[in-house]
């Protein structure tokens, strides 16, 4: 049986105040019988005003967990794959953004993290907090009652509580096992114990001169499912969110403690006793992930702990051997642990799958491939942890997908592409096509034959798209160009869409028609007659250093080939890309028009910027930590606080250089996003200096676009802006009041 998920069209969602979560979760579930060729039918009865998404299959595949979002209610259910019946519960599950929200214990029971009283999980609730809560607070203030949000006047607000439930998959009956500020968990292989990751308070801010990490203190709770007892191991404090791995025998849990100068690998037994199993003279590696959380990597090879770290000489993977640390010499320093068995483990090293046992030589099993995991979806932790994966997939010499176990055993091989969903027992691989129109078809491959099961987005079959063309310039400058199909007597104007630190080895995935990107859909500009260019912008010593020159090197390479008009250059960017386009306009007068969506333009003023949702929740301290980390140690890479090097911040701030901007700048900002004041300040600076500028607020939008009505007005104004300022050979008669535009004020 094949089960697949189809997301609804953006203009066909029940509501639009859930931001990206609505686009993801308002989906449909279908099934196809691969043995009977009975066609495709709905997996379960589905209401028109609800969305349905798939969770993990039960161990034997007889049941499937499903999630339903209807209005502001999120529920978990179980579909019987034999009868087609579904049992819905009153439980509201966590979304599993960090790791697991559900895990099967047996064919008839699973455990899940859920919200008390059935409220929405934070990832969903936070998207429309303002719409839900602000009208009530306004009414309260109108009655003369105290109405306020306090920050810093008392202890930090407690983290959201979750319940750990054991659920009978046959009846939906649930037993609560624990309650606390949990946000991830892992069941022991024997199903007897649960390890829960406990969310804690924000870490103390570093000294003014150091770069910030965004960290909370995390601890551990152990739950015995048989006795109901819970234990909080005192040594398990300030632990990494990425390591929570049970031994094959279920007698110990590995975690990484990061509460001192030297991280430690700890083994916790089910009774809560801790043992330091860090290999001698090895320091575990704990690089920061995108969220600013220290990310350790560790696991088991049989009964022996293994960790990625560094000794006196070099980096790599180390076993805690009887005679000291043992380095796994055949693995690259950045190798990943991807599967664990009872006696061995699988690593991915230099694109190859390597089987490693505790006392035997390594085995090269072949080139890495991938398949869909039936026990998912899984969150952030899956990027650094196998999460009970017992096998990996390699390509054999004929290009087949072959499943190989972490322990010795025969391979199962199936014809199909990497990334497919595979039934190893039936020899079937199901996948979407690769590029072009093939990506709109879901096909099943069995041996040498394949059939199309479902056509996705059939309307796109009638849309002609121009292919991407690689542009290569001097000194490694390069990028991808999309030119309009119809060329006039002169090369078309070009709109550049830069994003710092991004290098495209293949054409940008956002330009695929099925990408569904409302925020930066370059295909719409190509259809309007513009060439669209995506330049490579590798990491430099300072983000602002030579930014305009690096962009123009790629533009000039395309202009020298007669592909674009090098005198009519526009810039278009979102988020950090919006920062890049406005700053680039300050560095060169060659750019004639700029459109910037939801950007940051004054880096010093970005510290602690808030969305309306965060402001209402009183999450100022979290916002300070998050934006400080983004500025200092994250994407902007200032490498120090503002007070340590203010000139570096000024060089990276378009607001500080607004007097050097000659391009016409259209600033667009989602009214629910953080930093609306940045767009307002940048607009005020340009208007004060007499430069052409305009400001468009999109009401109800957060950091990206999701409302189809807002998307239509956004693209009308965007194309009109480029038409006015790139088509002219003379300066515009007026600045921001010429041409068509929405009226000032609400529309």
Beta strands, then each sheet from edge to edge (+ up, - down):
strand 1: 2-7
strand 2: 27-32
strand 3: 40-42
strand 4: 50-57
strand 5: 63-70
strand 6: 73-80
strand 7: 86-88
strand 8: 102-106
strand 9: 109-115
strand 10: 162-168
strand 11: 174-180
strand 12: 182-187
strand 13: 193-198
strand 14: 219-224
strand 15: 230-231
strand 16: 245-246
strand 17: 253-257
strand 18: 264-268
strand 19: 274-276
strand 20: 283-284
strand 21: 287-288
strand 22: 294-295
strand 23: 298-301
strand 24: 304-310
strand 25: 315-321
strand 26: 324-327
strand 27: 336-340
strand 28: 344-349
strand 29: 352-357
strand 30: 363-369
strand 31: 391-395
strand 32: 401-405
strand 33: 412-414
strand 34: 421-423
strand 35: 428-432
strand 36: 441-446
strand 37: 449-455
strand 38: 469-472
strand 39: 478-482
strand 40: 492-496
strand 41: 531-535
strand 42: 564-574
strand 43: 591-597
strand 44: 664-670
strand 45: 693-698
sheet 1: 1+ 2- 3+
sheet 2: 4+ 5- 6+ 7-
sheet 3: 8+ 9- 10+ 11-
sheet 4: 12+ 13- 14+ 15-
sheet 5: 16+ 17- 18+ 19-
sheet 6: 20+ 24- 23+
sheet 7: 20+ 24- 25+ 26-
sheet 8: 21+ 22-
sheet 9: 27+ 28- 29+ 30- 31+ 32- 33+
sheet 10: 34+ 35- 36+ 37-
sheet 11: 38+ 39- 41+ 40+ 42+ 43+ 44+ 45+
end
